[in-house]
């Protein structure tokens, strides 16, 4: 089950990206989809415990799948998901405590 606080943080981040970074609605939708992988990886653990979660996020993505699709994620898609996670954690460290 996904941690509710983590979910709220990702929603705040996407809202920030659309309002401050002026991200297009279609791009915000993609960012939200990419962050879904991060939420599923963290599961019930808060993001402040991310360094302790095993398998690591990149390792998790090697076995993850897109919703309703067969096979693994492509290398290009994995790079986009990791990029979104990096932007999220940078935002989180600047704009939130803990």
C-alpha positions as CSV (number, residue, x, y, z in Angstrom):
1,X,0.0,0.0,0.0
2,X,1.3,3.4,-0.9
3,X,2.1,5.8,1.9
4,X,-0.4,8.6,1.9
5,X,2.1,11.3,2.9
6,X,4.4,10.3,0.0
7,X,1.4,10.5,-2.4
8,X,0.6,14.0,-1.2
9,X,4.2,15.1,-1.6
10,X,4.3,13.9,-5.2
11,X,1.0,15.7,-5.9
12,X,2.5,18.9,-4.4
13,X,5.5,18.5,-6.6
14,X,3.5,18.1,-9.8
15,X,1.4,21.1,-8.8
16,X,4.6,23.1,-8.2
17,X,6.0,22.0,-11.6
18,X,2.8,23.2,-13.4
19,X,2.6,26.5,-11.5
20,X,6.2,27.6,-11.1
21,X,8.0,25.7,-13.8
22,X,5.0,26.2,-16.1
23,X,5.0,22.6,-17.2
24,X,2.4,21.8,-19.9
25,X,-0.6,19.7,-18.7
26,X,0.5,16.8,-21.0
27,X,4.0,16.9,-19.5
28,X,2.6,17.1,-15.9
29,X,0.6,13.9,-16.7
30,X,3.8,12.1,-17.8
31,X,5.7,13.3,-14.7
32,X,2.9,12.0,-12.5
33,X,3.0,8.6,-14.3
34,X,6.8,8.4,-13.8
35,X,6.5,9.3,-10.1
36,X,4.0,6.5,-9.7
37,X,6.9,4.0,-10.0
38,X,8.7,5.9,-7.2
39,X,5.5,5.6,-5.0
40,X,5.2,1.9,-5.7
41,X,8.9,1.3,-5.0
42,X,8.7,3.1,-1.6
43,X,5.4,1.4,-0.8
44,X,4.5,2.1,2.9
45,X,7.9,3.6,3.8
46,X,8.3,7.4,4.0
47,X,10.7,9.0,1.4
48,X,13.1,10.0,4.2
49,X,14.0,6.2,4.4
50,X,14.7,6.0,0.7
51,X,18.4,5.4,1.1
52,X,17.7,2.3,3.2
53,X,15.1,0.7,0.8
54,X,16.3,-2.4,-1.0
55,X,16.3,-3.1,-3.9
56,X,17.5,0.4,-4.9
57,X,15.2,2.3,-7.2
58,X,17.2,1.7,-10.4
59,X,17.3,-2.0,-9.6
60,X,13.6,-2.0,-8.9
61,X,12.9,-0.4,-12.3
62,X,14.7,-3.3,-14.1
63,X,11.9,-5.6,-13.0
64,X,9.0,-3.1,-13.0
65,X,6.4,-3.0,-15.7
66,X,4.0,-0.3,-17.1
67,X,0.4,-0.8,-16.0
68,X,-1.3,-3.3,-18.3
69,X,1.8,-4.1,-20.4
70,X,3.9,-7.2,-20.8
71,X,7.7,-7.1,-20.6
72,X,10.1,-4.7,-18.8
73,X,10.6,-1.0,-19.2
74,X,12.8,0.3,-22.0
75,X,16.1,1.9,-21.2
76,X,14.8,5.3,-22.4
77,X,11.7,5.1,-20.2
78,X,13.9,4.1,-17.2
79,X,16.0,7.2,-17.7
80,X,12.9,9.4,-17.8
81,X,11.6,7.8,-14.6
82,X,15.0,8.2,-12.8
83,X,15.2,11.8,-14.0
84,X,11.7,12.6,-12.6
85,X,12.7,11.0,-9.3
86,X,15.8,13.0,-9.2
87,X,13.9,16.3,-9.8
88,X,11.4,15.2,-7.1
89,X,14.0,14.5,-4.5
90,X,15.9,17.8,-5.3
91,X,12.6,19.7,-4.9
92,X,11.8,17.8,-1.7
93,X,15.2,18.6,-0.1
94,X,14.7,22.3,-0.9
95,X,11.0,22.8,-0.1
96,X,10.2,20.3,2.7
97,X,11.6,19.5,6.1
98,X,12.4,16.0,7.2
